[in-house]
Amino acid sequence: MNQAKAALRDLRTLAGKAGMTAENIVKTPRAARAGAPAGRSRSKGRPKAGAHGRTADTRDSILQAAVKVFAERGLGGGRISLISRAARSNERMIYYYFGSKEKLFIEVLEKIYRDMWKAESALDLDLADPAGALAQIVRFTMDHYLAHPEMLALLNNENLHKGRYVSRSKTMKELSSPALDLMGRICQRGIEQGVFRKGVSPLNVYLSILALNYFYVSNRYTLSSFLGVDLMDDGNLSAWRAWVVEMVLRAVRSAD
């Protein structure tokens, strides 16, 4: 009790010298009591990015988190609370940027297709060698599926919904057109050189590449058990790549 009274007496003495009451000293910020200029506060940590940078970073973090959560739990189990937690954000920001969980799911589907096309467009393809370019796309497609299992999980889930959400995308056609255009140019160059037969359908060639690789990778667990063969063994993966390349080239090769 005596120590408390002594502390209060010292506080009042200090307040009197500073021209303040003891109550004001208690309520005044520490920086002000230390003589810091009014209106200034000490900043901590990294400087904050501009509003545009924060917006882009927050939105991207939410989208990345949604890819992970939806891939693991599907649309039904991918709750907004889980996504906000994974993104270290809050539910309000998700609704602000995307409007609803369904719209966020659509943007996730757009993202995985966009990422695949960006990676494919970065390939150093030699269109003067159409057979080589086609083989390169076959190998790339399988490698992309292997590197991005979340893409397969998301597409499998969307197929359970019979494409209900991807069909609502306003940009999906824009994402598929460049890939089909590239395949068309490869096929046309092959026909002009006489190495591909006339009448080759770029759409059918592209579908064949996607289907043969997608089926192998997406069903690797069940087929490995069913066939008693480890489809993920490096030797089996290499053999399947070579097999698909040969199948596709045989389908387009000129008989001459």
Summary of the structure (lengths in Angstrom):
residues: 256
radius of gyration: 30.4
end to end distance: 107.1
largest distance: 108.9
contacts: 677
relative contact order: 0.08
helix: 74%
strand: 1%
